[in-house]
Amino acid sequence: MLDSPCDVKTAVRSAEKSRVSSCAFADRVARESIAEYERRRGSVSYVGVQTVLAAILLHDASDDSLCVISMGVGTKVLPHQLLTSDMRGERIRDCHAEVLARRALLRVLH
């Protein structure tokens, strides 16, 4: 039994925690990826929705710049209702952000 309301712990998912890695380059990659996502997202707001972001960046060693060349934002899979109603097979069944970023990179390369 809890002694007071202060004893109740609120769960915080690890993705929501503010943190800095031990690698400055990884922090730069994360900042550039998030900034590009926010530029492309525009004024659309996803309040209360957890967004999974994956990006592939190009590093130019001559000036130490980073450029996002592909990006994916997604969830794990489509809801069952959307899959069963897809009679023509047009929906992407695996919506992992990493998979979408890889597909975008393949489109850039080919």
Buried (B, 14 or more C-beta within 10 A) or exposed (E): EEEEEEEEEEEEEEEEEEEEEEEEEEEBBBEBBBEBBEEEEEEEEEEEEEEBBBBBBEEEEEEEEBEBBBBBBBEEEBEEEEEEEEEEEEEEEEBBBBBBBBEBBEEEEE
